[in-house]
Amino acid sequence: MSSLRREALRWYKILQRTKNEVFAGDFRTITAARQRIREEYIKNKDLTDEKEIQEKIKIAKDVDVELRSSVVQAVRKNPTVFEARITPDTRKLDNVMFDPEAELPPPRSKKCNDKK
């Protein structure tokens, strides 16, 4: 087995583990994610061009990072309260307060003309 094929299989397994961690407790989403990951790998299993395989591996890495850093599960505790499950990998951005004294640019007044 070539090293690229081995690397692709490695990332397949990593994505399967990632979806279990990210969607823990959500059986329907885990099932859908498992199916989608499997479909993508089966669809691309016959690739032979090294550049294409490397591109697919890069996509798998990017998907892993995106899932780990951007997905936040919210669980309903009661009708008006949700609890967010934030992991150490979750990307947290600075919360910038809105400045009511800020000068906003005037709205654009030019309208688009319909050309027929």
C-alpha distances in whole Angstrom, upper triangle without the diagonal:
4,7,8,6,7,10,11,10,12,15,15,16,19,20,21,23,24,26,27,29,30,32,33,35,35,33,34,32,29,29,29,27,24,25,24,21,20,21,20,16,17,19,16,13,13,13,12,15,13,17,17,14,15,19,17,16,19,21,19,21,24,24,24,26,29,29,29,32,34,34,37,38,41,43,46,49,52,53,53,51,47,45,42,39,38,36,35,33,35,36,40,42,46,48,51,54,56,59,62,63,61,62,60,60,62,61,60,63,62,61,59,61,60,60,61
4,5,5,6,9,10,11,12,14,15,17,18,20,21,23,24,26,28,29,30,32,33,36,36,34,35,33,30,30,30,27,25,25,25,21,20,22,20,16,17,19,15,13,13,12,11,12,10,14,14,11,12,16,15,14,17,19,18,19,22,23,23,25,27,28,28,31,33,33,36,38,41,43,47,49,52,53,53,51,47,45,42,39,38,35,34,32,34,35,38,40,44,47,49,52,54,57,60,61,58,59,58,57,60,58,58,61,60,59,57,59,58,58,59
4,5,5,6,9,10,10,12,14,15,16,18,20,21,22,24,26,27,28,30,31,34,34,33,34,31,29,29,29,26,24,25,24,21,20,22,20,16,18,19,16,14,15,14,12,13,10,13,14,11,11,15,14,12,15,17,16,16,20,21,20,22,25,25,26,28,30,31,34,35,39,41,45,47,50,51,51,49,45,43,39,37,35,32,31,28,31,32,35,37,41,44,46,49,51,54,57,59,56,57,55,55,58,56,56,59,58,58,55,58,57,57,58
4,5,5,6,9,10,11,12,14,15,16,18,20,21,22,25,26,26,28,30,33,32,32,32,29,27,27,26,23,22,23,21,18,18,19,16,13,16,16,13,12,13,11,10,10,8,10,10,7,7,11,10,9,12,14,13,14,17,18,18,20,22,23,24,26,28,28,32,33,37,39,43,45,48,49,49,47,43,41,38,35,33,31,30,27,29,30,33,35,39,41,44,47,49,51,54,56,53,54,52,52,54,53,52,56,55,54,52,54,53,53,54
4,5,5,6,9,10,10,13,14,15,17,19,20,21,23,25,26,27,29,31,31,30,30,27,25,25,24,22,20,20,19,16,15,17,15,11,13,14,11,9,10,10,9,11,10,12,12,8,10,13,11,10,13,15,13,15,18,18,18,21,23,23,24,26,28,28,32,33,36,38,42,44,47,48,48,46,42,40,37,34,33,31,31,28,30,31,34,36,40,43,45,48,50,53,56,57,55,56,54,54,56,54,54,57,56,55,53,55,54,54,55
4,5,5,6,9,10,11,12,14,15,17,18,20,22,23,24,26,27,30,30,29,29,27,24,24,25,22,20,21,20,17,16,18,16,13,15,17,14,12,14,13,13,15,13,15,15,11,12,15,13,11,14,16,14,14,18,18,17,20,22,22,23,25,27,28,31,32,35,37,41,43,46,47,48,45,41,39,36,33,32,29,29,26,28,30,33,36,39,42,44,48,50,53,56,57,55,56,54,54,57,55,55,58,57,57,55,57,56,57,57
4,5,5,6,9,10,10,12,14,15,16,18,20,21,22,24,25,29,28,28,28,26,23,24,24,20,19,20,19,15,16,18,15,12,15,17,14,13,15,14,14,14,12,13,13,9,9,12,11,8,11,13,11,11,14,15,14,17,19,19,20,22,24,25,28,29,33,35,39,41,44,45,45,43,39,37,33,31,29,26,26,23,25,26,30,32,36,38,41,44,46,49,52,54,51,52,50,51,53,52,52,55,54,54,52,54,54,54,55
4,5,5,6,9,10,11,12,14,15,17,19,20,21,22,24,27,26,25,26,23,21,21,21,17,16,17,16,12,12,14,12,9,11,13,10,9,12,11,12,13,11,13,11,8,8,10,8,6,10,11,8,10,13,13,13,16,18,18,19,21,23,23,26,28,31,33,37,39,42,43,43,41,37,35,32,30,29,26,26,23,25,26,30,32,35,38,40,44,45,48,51,53,50,51,49,50,52,50,50,53,52,51,49,52,51,51,52
4,5,5,6,9,10,11,13,14,16,17,19,20,21,23,25,25,24,24,22,19,19,20,17,14,16,15,12,11,14,12,9,11,14,12,10,13,13,14,16,15,16,15,11,12,14,11,9,13,13,11,12,16,15,14,17,19,18,19,22,24,24,27,27,31,33,36,38,42,43,43,41,37,35,32,29,28,26,26,23,25,27,31,33,37,39,42,45,47,50,53,55,52,53,52,52,54,53,52,55,55,54,52,54,54,54,55
4,5,5,6,9,10,11,12,14,16,17,18,20,21,24,24,23,24,22,19,20,20,17,15,17,17,13,13,16,14,12,14,17,15,13,17,16,17,18,16,17,17,13,13,15,12,9,12,13,10,11,14,14,12,15,18,17,17,20,22,22,25,26,30,31,35,37,40,42,42,39,35,33,30,27,26,23,23,20,23,24,28,31,34,37,40,43,45,48,51,53,50,52,50,51,53,52,52,55,55,54,52,55,54,55,56
4,5,5,6,8,10,10,12,14,15,16,18,19,23,22,22,22,20,17,18,18,14,13,15,14,10,12,14,12,10,13,15,13,13,16,16,17,18,16,16,15,12,11,12,10,7,9,10,6,7,11,10,9,12,14,14,14,17,19,19,22,23,27,29,32,35,38,39,39,37,33,31,27,25,24,21,21,18,20,22,25,28,31,34,36,40,41,45,47,49,47,48,47,47,50,48,48,51,51,50,49,51,51,51,53
4,5,5,6,9,10,11,13,15,15,17,18,21,20,19,20,17,15,15,15,12,10,12,11,7,8,11,10,7,11,13,12,11,15,15,17,18,17,18,16,13,13,14,11,9,12,11,8,10,13,11,10,14,15,14,15,18,20,19,22,23,26,28,31,34,37,38,38,36,32,30,27,25,24,22,23,20,21,23,27,29,33,35,38,41,43,46,49,51,48,50,48,48,51,49,49,52,51,51,49,51,51,51,52
4,5,5,6,9,10,11,13,14,16,16,19,19,18,19,17,14,15,16,13,11,13,13,10,10,14,13,11,13,16,15,14,18,18,20,22,20,21,19,16,16,17,14,12,15,14,10,12,15,13,11,14,16,14,15,18,20,19,22,22,26,27,30,33,36,37,38,35,31,29,26,23,23,20,21,19,21,23,27,29,33,35,38,41,43,47,49,52,49,51,49,50,52,51,51,54,54,53,51,54,53,54,55
4,5,5,6,9,10,11,12,14,15,18,19,18,20,17,14,16,16,13,12,15,14,11,12,15,14,13,16,18,17,17,20,20,22,22,21,21,20,16,16,17,14,11,13,13,9,9,12,11,8,11,13,12,11,15,17,16,19,20,23,25,29,31,34,35,36,33,29,27,24,21,20,17,18,15,17,19,23,26,29,32,35,38,40,43,46,48,46,48,46,47,50,48,49,52,52,51,50,52,52,53,54
4,5,5,6,9,10,10,12,14,17,16,16,17,14,11,13,13,9,9,12,11,7,10,13,12,11,14,16,15,16,20,19,22,22,21,21,19,16,16,16,13,11,12,11,7,8,10,8,6,10,11,9,10,14,15,14,17,17,21,23,26,29,32,33,33,31,27,25,22,19,19,17,18,15,16,18,22,25,28,30,33,36,38,41,44,46,44,46,44,45,47,45,46,49,49,48,47,49,49,50,51
4,5,5,7,9,10,11,12,15,14,13,15,12,9,10,11,8,7,10,10,7,9,12,12,11,14,16,17,17,20,21,23,24,23,24,21,19,19,19,16,14,16,14,11,12,14,11,10,13,14,11,12,16,17,15,17,17,21,22,26,28,31,32,33,30,27,25,22,19,20,18,19,17,18,21,24,27,31,32,35,38,40,44,46,49,47,48,46,47,50,48,48,51,51,50,49,52,51,52,53
4,6,5,6,9,10,10,14,14,14,16,14,10,13,14,11,10,13,14,11,13,16,16,15,18,20,20,20,24,24,26,27,25,26,24,21,21,21,18,16,17,16,13,13,15,13,10,13,14,11,11,15,16,15,16,16,20,21,25,27,30,31,32,29,25,23,21,17,17,15,16,14,16,19,22,26,29,31,34,37,39,43,45,48,46,48,46,48,50,48,49,52,52,52,50,53,53,54,55
4,5,5,6,8,10,13,13,14,15,12,10,13,13,10,10,14,13,11,14,17,16,16,19,20,20,21,24,24,26,27,25,25,23,21,20,20,17,15,16,14,11,11,12,10,7,9,10,8,7,11,12,11,13,14,17,19,23,25,28,29,30,27,23,21,18,15,14,12,14,11,13,16,19,22,26,27,31,33,36,39,42,44,42,44,43,44,46,45,45,49,49,48,47,50,50,51,53
4,5,5,6,8,11,10,11,12,9,6,9,10,7,8,11,11,9,12,15,15,15,18,19,20,21,24,24,27,28,27,26,24,22,22,21,18,17,17,15,12,13,14,10,9,11,11,8,9,12,13,10,12,12,16,17,21,23,26,27,27,25,21,20,17,14,15,13,16,14,14,17,20,23,26,28,31,34,35,39,41,44,42,44,42,43,46,44,45,48,48,47,46,49,48,50,51
4,6,6,5,8,9,9,11,9,6,10,11,9,9,13,13,12,14,17,17,17,20,22,22,23,27,27,30,31,29,29,27,25,25,24,21,20,21,19,15,16,17,14,12,14,14,11,11,14,15,12,13,12,16,16,20,22,25,26,27,25,21,19,17,14,15,13,16,14,15,19,21,25,28,29,33,35,37,41,43,46,44,46,45,46,48,47,48,51,51,50,49,52,52,53,54
4,6,5,9,10,12,14,12,9,13,14,12,12,16,16,15,17,20,20,20,23,25,25,25,29,29,31,32,30,30,28,26,25,25,22,20,21,19,16,16,16,14,11,13,13,10,9,12,13,11,11,11,14,15,19,20,24,26,26,23,19,17,14,11,12,10,12,11,12,16,18,22,25,26,30,32,35,38,41,43,42,44,43,44,47,45,47,50,50,50,49,52,52,53,55
4,6,9,9,12,13,10,9,13,13,11,12,15,15,14,17,19,19,20,23,24,24,25,29,29,31,32,30,30,28,26,25,24,21,20,20,18,15,15,15,12,10,11,11,7,6,9,10,7,8,8,12,13,17,19,22,24,24,21,17,15,12,9,10,9,11,10,10,13,16,19,22,24,27,29,32,35,37,40,39,41,39,41,43,42,43,46,47,46,45,48,48,50,51
4,6,6,8,9,7,6,10,11,9,11,14,14,14,16,19,19,20,22,24,25,26,29,30,33,33,32,31,29,27,27,26,23,22,22,20,17,18,17,14,13,14,13,9,10,13,12,9,9,7,10,11,15,17,20,21,22,20,16,14,12,10,12,12,15,14,13,16,18,22,25,26,29,31,33,37,39,42,40,42,41,42,44,42,44,47,47,46,45,48,48,50,51
4,6,8,10,9,8,11,13,12,13,16,17,16,18,21,22,22,24,26,27,28,32,32,35,36,34,34,32,30,29,29,26,24,25,23,20,20,20,17,15,17,16,12,12,15,15,12,11,9,11,11,15,16,20,21,22,20,16,14,13,10,12,12,15,15,15,18,20,23,27,27,31,33,35,39,41,44,42,45,43,45,47,46,47,50,51,50,49,52,52,54,55
4,6,9,9,8,11,13,13,14,17,18,18,20,22,24,24,26,28,29,30,34,34,37,38,37,37,35,32,33,32,29,27,28,26,23,24,24,20,19,20,19,16,16,18,18,14,13,10,11,10,13,14,17,19,21,18,15,14,13,11,14,14,18,18,18,21,23,26,29,29,33,34,36,40,42,45,44,46,45,47,48,47,48,51,52,51,50,53,53,55,56
4,6,6,6,9,10,11,12,14,16,16,18,20,21,23,24,26,27,28,32,33,36,37,36,36,33,31,31,30,27,26,27,24,22,23,22,19,18,20,18,15,15,18,17,13,12,9,11,10,13,15,17,19,20,18,15,14,14,12,15,16,19,19,18,21,23,26,29,29,32,34,35,39,41,44,43,45,43,45,46,44,46,48,49,48,47,50,49,51,52
4,6,5,6,9,10,10,12,14,15,16,18,20,21,22,24,26,27,30,31,35,36,35,35,32,30,31,30,27,26,27,25,22,23,23,20,19,21,20,16,18,20,19,16,16,13,14,13,16,18,20,21,23,22,19,18,17,16,19,19,22,21,21,24,26,29,32,32,36,37,39,43,44,48,46,48,46,48,49,47,48,51,51,50,49,51,51,53,53
4,6,5,6,9,10,11,12,14,15,17,19,20,21,22,25,26,29,30,34,35,35,34,31,30,31,29,26,26,27,24,22,23,23,19,19,22,20,16,18,21,19,16,16,13,15,14,16,19,21,21,23,22,19,19,18,17,20,21,24,23,22,24,27,29,32,32,35,37,38,42,43,47,45,47,45,46,47,45,46,48,49,47,46,49,47,49,50
4,5,5,6,8,10,10,12,14,15,16,18,20,21,23,24,28,28,32,32,32,31,29,27,28,26,23,23,23,20,18,20,19,16,16,18,16,13,15,17,16,12,13,11,13,14,16,19,21,22,23,21,18,18,16,15,17,18,21,20,18,21,23,26,29,29,32,34,35,39,41,44,42,44,42,43,45,42,43,46,46,45,44,46,45,47,48
4,6,5,6,9,10,10,12,14,15,17,18,20,21,22,26,27,30,31,30,30,27,25,26,25,22,21,22,20,17,19,19,15,14,17,16,12,14,17,16,13,14,12,15,15,18,21,23,24,26,24,20,19,18,16,18,17,20,19,18,21,24,27,30,31,34,36,38,41,43,46,45,46,44,46,47,45,46,49,49,48,46,49,48,50,51
4,6,5,6,9,10,11,12,14,16,16,18,20,21,24,26,29,31,30,30,27,25,27,26,22,22,23,21,18,20,21,17,17,20,19,15,17,20,19,16,18,16,18,18,21,23,26,26,28,26,23,23,21,20,21,21,24,22,22,25,27,30,34,34,37,39,40,44,46,49,47,49,47,48,49,47,47,50,50,49,47,50,48,50,51
4,5,5,6,9,10,10,12,14,15,16,19,20,23,24,28,29,29,29,25,24,25,24,20,21,22,19,17,19,19,15,16,19,17,14,17,19,18,15,17,16,18,19,21,24,26,26,27,26,23,23,21,20,21,22,24,22,22,24,26,29,32,33,36,38,39,42,44,47,45,47,44,45,46,44,44,47,47,45,44,46,45,46,47
4,5,5,6,8,10,11,12,14,15,17,18,22,22,26,26,26,26,23,21,22,21,17,17,18,15,13,15,15,12,12,15,14,11,14,16,15,13,15,15,17,19,22,25,27,27,28,27,23,22,20,18,19,19,22,19,19,21,24,26,30,31,34,36,37,41,43,46,44,45,43,44,45,43,43,46,46,45,43,46,45,46,47
4,6,5,6,9,10,11,12,14,16,16,20,21,24,26,25,25,23,20,22,21,17,17,19,16,14,16,17,13,13,17,16,13,16,19,18,16,18,17,20,21,24,27,29,30,31,29,26,25,23,21,22,21,23,21,21,23,27,29,33,34,37,39,41,44,46,49,47,49,46,47,49,47,47,50,50,48,47,49,48,49,50
4,6,5,6,9,10,10,12,14,15,19,20,23,25,25,25,22,20,22,21,17,18,20,17,15,18,18,15,16,19,18,16,18,21,20,18,21,20,22,23,26,29,31,31,33,31,28,27,25,24,25,24,26,24,24,26,29,31,35,36,39,41,42,46,48,50,48,50,47,48,49,47,47,50,49,47,46,48,47,48,48
4,5,5,6,9,10,10,13,14,17,18,22,23,23,23,19,18,20,18,14,16,17,14,12,15,16,12,14,17,16,14,17,19,18,17,19,19,22,23,26,29,31,31,32,31,28,27,25,23,24,23,25,23,22,24,27,29,33,34,36,39,40,43,45,48,46,47,44,45,46,44,44,46,46,44,42,45,43,44,45
4,6,5,6,9,10,11,12,16,16,20,21,20,20,17,15,17,16,12,12,14,12,9,13,13,10,11,15,14,13,15,18,18,16,19,20,23,24,27,30,33,33,34,32,29,28,25,23,23,22,24,21,21,23,26,29,32,34,36,39,40,44,46,48,46,47,45,45,47,45,45,48,47,46,44,46,45,46,47
4,5,5,6,8,10,10,14,15,19,20,20,21,18,16,18,17,13,14,17,14,12,15,17,14,15,18,18,16,19,22,22,20,23,23,26,27,30,33,35,36,37,35,31,30,28,26,27,25,27,24,25,27,30,32,36,38,40,43,44,47,50,52,50,51,49,49,51,48,48,51,50,49,47,49,48,49,49
4,6,5,6,9,10,13,14,18,19,20,21,17,16,18,17,13,15,17,15,13,17,18,15,16,20,19,18,21,23,23,21,24,24,27,28,31,34,36,36,37,36,33,32,30,28,28,28,29,26,27,28,31,33,37,38,41,43,44,48,49,52,50,51,48,48,49,47,47,49,48,47,44,46,45,46,46
4,6,5,6,9,12,12,16,17,17,17,14,12,15,13,10,12,14,11,10,14,14,12,14,17,17,16,19,21,21,20,24,24,27,29,32,35,37,37,38,37,33,32,29,28,28,27,28,25,25,26,30,31,35,37,39,42,42,46,48,50,47,48,46,46,47,45,45,47,46,45,43,45,43,44,44
4,5,5,6,9,10,13,15,15,16,13,11,13,13,9,10,13,12,10,14,15,13,14,18,18,17,20,22,23,22,25,26,29,31,34,37,39,40,40,39,35,34,31,29,29,27,28,25,26,27,31,33,37,38,41,44,45,48,50,53,50,51,48,49,50,48,48,50,50,48,46,48,47,47,48
4,5,5,8,10,14,16,17,18,15,13,16,16,12,14,17,15,14,17,19,17,18,22,22,21,23,26,26,25,28,28,31,33,36,39,41,41,42,41,37,36,34,32,32,30,32,29,29,31,34,36,40,42,44,47,48,51,53,56,53,54,51,51,53,51,50,53,51,50,48,49,48,48,48
4,6,8,9,13,14,16,16,13,12,15,14,11,14,16,14,14,18,18,17,19,22,22,21,24,26,26,25,29,29,32,34,37,40,42,42,43,41,38,37,34,33,33,32,33,30,30,31,34,36,40,41,43,46,47,50,52,54,52,52,50,49,51,48,47,50,49,47,45,46,45,45,45
4,6,6,9,11,12,13,9,8,12,11,8,11,14,12,12,16,17,16,18,21,21,21,24,26,26,26,29,30,33,35,38,41,44,44,44,43,39,38,35,33,33,31,32,29,29,30,34,35,39,41,43,46,47,50,52,54,51,52,49,49,51,49,48,50,49,48,45,47,46,46,46
4,6,9,11,12,14,11,9,13,13,11,12,15,15,14,17,19,18,19,22,23,23,25,28,28,28,31,32,35,37,40,43,45,45,46,44,41,40,37,35,34,32,33,30,31,32,36,38,41,43,46,49,50,53,55,57,54,55,53,52,54,52,51,54,53,51,49,51,49,49,50
4,6,9,11,13,11,10,14,14,12,14,17,17,17,20,22,21,22,25,26,26,28,31,31,31,34,35,38,40,43,46,49,49,49,48,44,43,40,38,38,36,37,33,34,35,39,40,44,46,48,51,52,55,57,59,56,57,54,54,56,54,52,55,54,52,49,51,50,49,50
4,6,8,10,7,7,10,11,10,12,15,15,15,18,20,20,21,24,24,25,27,29,30,30,34,35,38,40,43,46,49,49,49,48,44,43,40,38,37,35,35,32,33,33,37,38,42,44,46,49,50,53,55,57,54,55,52,52,53,51,50,53,51,50,47,49,48,47,48
4,6,9,8,7,11,12,12,13,16,17,17,20,21,22,23,26,27,28,29,31,32,33,36,38,41,43,46,49,52,52,53,51,47,46,43,40,39,37,37,34,35,35,39,40,44,46,48,51,52,55,58,59,56,56,54,53,55,53,52,55,53,52,50,51,50,49,50
4,6,5,6,9,10,11,13,14,16,17,19,20,21,23,25,26,27,29,31,31,32,36,38,41,44,47,50,52,52,52,51,47,46,42,40,39,37,37,33,34,34,38,39,42,45,46,50,50,53,56,57,54,54,52,51,53,51,50,53,51,50,47,49,48,47,48
4,5,5,6,9,10,10,12,14,15,16,18,20,21,23,24,26,27,29,30,31,35,36,40,42,46,49,51,52,52,50,46,44,41,39,37,35,34,31,32,32,36,37,40,43,45,48,49,52,54,56,52,53,51,50,52,51,50,53,51,50,48,50,49,49,49
4,5,5,6,9,10,10,12,14,15,16,18,20,21,22,24,26,27,28,29,33,35,39,41,45,48,50,50,50,48,44,43,39,37,36,34,33,30,31,30,34,34,38,40,42,45,46,49,51,52,49,49,47,47,49,47,46,49,47,47,44,46,46,45,46
4,5,5,6,9,10,11,12,14,15,16,18,20,21,22,24,26,26,27,31,33,36,39,42,45,48,48,48,46,42,41,38,36,34,33,32,29,30,29,33,34,37,40,41,44,45,48,50,52,49,49,47,46,48,46,45,48,46,45,43,45,44,44,44
4,5,5,6,9,10,11,12,14,15,17,19,20,21,23,24,25,26,30,32,35,38,41,44,46,47,47,45,41,40,36,34,33,31,30,27,28,28,32,33,37,39,41,44,45,48,51,52,49,50,48,47,50,48,47,50,49,48,45,47,47,47,47
4,5,5,6,9,10,11,12,14,15,17,18,20,21,23,24,25,29,31,35,37,41,43,46,46,46,44,40,39,35,33,31,29,28,25,26,26,30,31,34,37,39,42,43,46,49,50,47,48,46,45,48,46,45,49,47,47,45,47,47,46,48
4,5,5,6,9,10,11,12,14,15,16,18,20,21,22,23,27,29,33,35,39,42,44,44,44,42,38,37,33,32,30,28,28,24,25,25,28,29,32,35,36,40,41,43,46,47,44,45,43,42,44,43,42,45,44,43,41,43,43,43,44
4,5,5,6,9,10,10,12,14,15,16,18,20,20,21,25,27,30,33,36,39,42,42,42,40,36,35,31,30,28,27,27,23,24,24,28,29,32,35,37,40,41,44,46,48,45,46,43,43,45,44,43,46,45,44,42,44,43,44,45
4,5,5,6,9,10,11,13,14,15,17,18,20,21,24,26,30,32,36,38,41,42,42,39,36,34,30,28,27,25,24,21,22,22,26,28,31,34,36,39,41,43,46,48,45,46,44,44,46,45,44,48,47,46,44,47,46,46,48
4,5,5,6,9,10,11,12,14,15,16,18,19,23,25,29,32,35,38,41,41,40,38,35,33,29,27,25,23,23,19,20,20,24,25,28,31,33,36,37,40,43,45,42,43,41,41,43,42,41,45,44,43,42,44,44,44,46
4,5,5,6,9,10,10,12,14,15,16,17,21,23,26,29,32,35,38,38,38,36,32,31,27,25,24,22,22,19,19,19,23,24,27,30,32,35,36,39,41,43,40,41,39,39,41,40,39,42,42,41,39,42,41,42,43
4,5,5,6,9,10,11,12,14,15,16,19,21,25,27,31,34,36,37,37,34,31,29,26,23,22,20,21,17,18,19,22,24,28,30,32,36,37,40,43,45,42,43,41,41,44,42,42,45,45,44,42,45,44,45,46
4,5,5,6,9,10,11,12,14,15,19,21,25,27,31,33,36,37,36,34,30,28,25,23,21,19,18,15,16,16,20,22,25,28,30,34,35,38,41,43,40,42,40,40,43,42,42,45,45,44,43,45,45,46,48
4,5,5,6,9,10,11,12,13,17,20,23,26,29,32,35,35,34,32,29,27,23,21,20,18,18,14,14,14,18,19,23,25,27,31,32,35,38,40,37,38,36,37,39,38,38,41,41,40,39,42,42,43,44
4,5,5,6,8,10,10,11,15,17,20,23,27,29,32,32,32,30,26,25,21,19,18,17,17,14,14,14,18,20,23,25,28,31,32,35,38,40,37,39,37,37,40,38,38,41,41,41,39,42,42,43,44
4,5,5,6,9,10,11,14,16,20,22,26,28,31,32,32,29,25,23,20,18,16,14,15,11,12,13,17,19,23,25,28,31,33,36,39,41,39,40,38,39,42,40,41,44,44,44,42,45,45,46,48
4,6,5,6,8,10,13,16,19,22,26,28,31,32,31,29,25,23,19,17,15,13,13,9,10,10,14,16,20,22,25,28,30,33,36,38,35,37,36,36,39,38,39,42,42,42,41,44,44,45,47
4,6,5,6,8,11,14,17,20,24,26,29,29,29,26,23,21,17,16,14,13,14,10,9,9,13,15,18,20,23,26,27,31,33,36,33,35,33,34,36,35,36,39,39,39,38,41,41,42,44
4,6,6,5,9,11,15,18,21,24,26,27,26,24,20,19,15,13,12,11,13,9,9,10,14,16,20,22,24,27,29,32,35,37,35,37,35,36,39,37,38,41,41,41,40,43,43,45,46
4,6,6,9,11,15,18,21,23,26,27,27,24,20,18,14,12,10,8,9,6,6,8,12,15,18,20,24,26,29,32,35,37,35,37,36,37,40,39,40,43,43,43,42,46,46,47,49
4,6,8,12,15,18,21,23,26,27,26,23,20,18,14,12,9,8,9,5,4,5,8,11,15,17,20,23,25,28,31,33,31,34,32,34,36,35,37,40,41,41,40,43,44,46,48
4,6,10,13,16,19,22,24,25,23,21,18,16,12,12,10,10,11,9,6,6,9,11,15,16,19,22,23,27,29,32,30,32,30,32,34,33,34,37,38,38,37,40,41,43,45
4,7,10,13,16,19,22,22,21,19,15,14,10,9,9,9,12,10,7,9,11,14,17,18,21,23,25,29,31,34,32,34,32,34,36,35,36,39,40,39,39,42,42,44,46
4,6,10,13,15,18,19,18,15,12,10,6,6,6,8,11,10,7,10,11,14,17,17,20,22,24,28,30,33,32,34,32,34,36,35,37,40,41,40,40,43,44,46,48
4,7,10,12,15,16,16,13,10,8,6,5,7,10,13,13,11,13,14,17,20,20,23,25,27,30,32,35,34,37,35,37,39,37,39,42,43,42,42,45,45,48,49
4,7,9,12,13,12,10,6,5,4,6,9,12,16,16,13,16,16,18,20,20,23,24,26,29,31,34,33,36,34,37,38,37,39,42,43,42,42,45,45,48,50
4,6,9,11,11,9,5,5,6,8,11,14,18,19,16,19,19,21,24,23,26,27,29,32,34,37,36,39,38,40,41,40,42,45,46,45,45,48,48,51,52
4,6,7,8,6,4,6,9,11,15,18,21,22,20,22,22,24,25,24,27,27,29,32,33,37,37,39,38,40,41,40,42,45,46,45,45,48,48,51,53
4,7,8,5,5,7,10,12,16,19,22,23,21,24,23,25,27,25,28,28,30,33,34,38,38,41,40,42,44,42,45,47,49,48,48,52,52,55,56
4,6,5,7,10,13,16,19,22,25,27,24,26,25,27,28,27,29,29,30,34,34,38,38,41,40,42,43,42,44,47,49,48,48,51,51,54,56
4,6,8,12,15,17,21,24,27,28,25,27,26,28,29,27,29,28,29,33,33,37,37,39,38,40,41,40,42,44,46,45,45,48,48,51,53
4,7,10,13,17,19,23,26,27,24,25,24,25,26,23,26,25,26,29,29,33,33,36,35,37,38,37,39,42,44,43,44,47,47,50,52
4,7,10,13,16,19,22,24,21,22,21,23,24,21,24,24,25,29,29,33,33,36,35,38,39,38,40,43,45,44,45,48,48,51,53
4,6,10,12,16,19,20,17,19,18,20,22,20,23,23,25,28,29,33,33,36,34,37,38,37,39,42,44,43,44,47,47,50,52
4,7,9,13,16,17,15,17,16,19,20,19,22,23,25,29,30,34,33,36,35,38,40,39,41,44,45,45,45,49,49,52,53
4,6,10,13,14,11,13,13,16,18,17,20,22,24,27,29,32,32,35,34,36,38,37,39,42,44,43,43,47,47,50,52
4,7,10,11,9,12,13,16,18,18,22,24,26,30,32,35,34,37,36,38,40,39,41,44,46,45,45,49,49,51,53
4,7,8,6,9,9,13,15,16,20,22,25,28,30,33,32,35,34,36,39,38,40,43,45,44,45,48,49,51,53
4,5,5,9,10,14,17,18,22,24,27,30,33,36,34,37,36,38,41,40,42,46,47,47,46,50,50,52,54
4,6,8,9,13,16,18,21,24,27,30,33,35,34,37,36,38,41,41,43,46,47,47,47,51,52,53,56
4,6,9,12,15,18,21,24,27,30,33,35,34,36,35,37,40,39,41,44,45,45,45,48,49,51,53
4,6,10,13,15,18,21,24,27,30,32,31,33,32,34,37,36,38,41,42,42,42,45,46,48,50
4,7,10,12,15,19,21,24,27,29,28,30,29,31,34,33,35,38,39,39,39,43,44,46,48
4,7,9,12,15,18,21,24,26,25,27,27,29,32,32,33,37,38,39,39,43,44,46,48
4,6,9,12,15,18,21,23,21,24,23,25,28,28,30,34,35,36,36,40,41,44,46
4,6,10,12,15,18,20,19,22,22,24,27,28,30,33,35,36,37,41,42,45,47
4,6,9,12,16,18,17,20,20,23,25,26,28,32,34,35,36,40,41,44,47
4,6,9,12,14,13,16,16,19,22,23,26,29,31,33,34,38,40,42,45
4,6,9,12,11,15,15,19,21,22,25,28,31,32,34,38,40,43,46
4,6,9,8,12,12,15,18,19,22,25,28,29,31,35,37,40,43
4,5,5,9,10,14,17,18,22,25,27,29,31,35,38,40,44
4,6,9,10,14,15,17,21,23,26,28,31,34,37,40,43
4,6,9,13,15,17,21,23,26,28,31,34,37,40,43
4,6,10,12,15,18,21,24,26,28,32,35,37,41
4,7,9,12,15,18,21,23,26,29,32,35,38
4,6,9,12,15,17,20,22,26,29,31,35
4,6,9,12,14,17,19,23,26,28,32
4,6,8,12,14,17,20,24,26,30
4,6,9,11,14,17,20,23,27
4,6,8,11,14,17,20,23
4,6,10,12,16,18,22
4,7,9,13,15,19
4,6,9,12,16
4,7,9,13
4,6,9
4,6
4
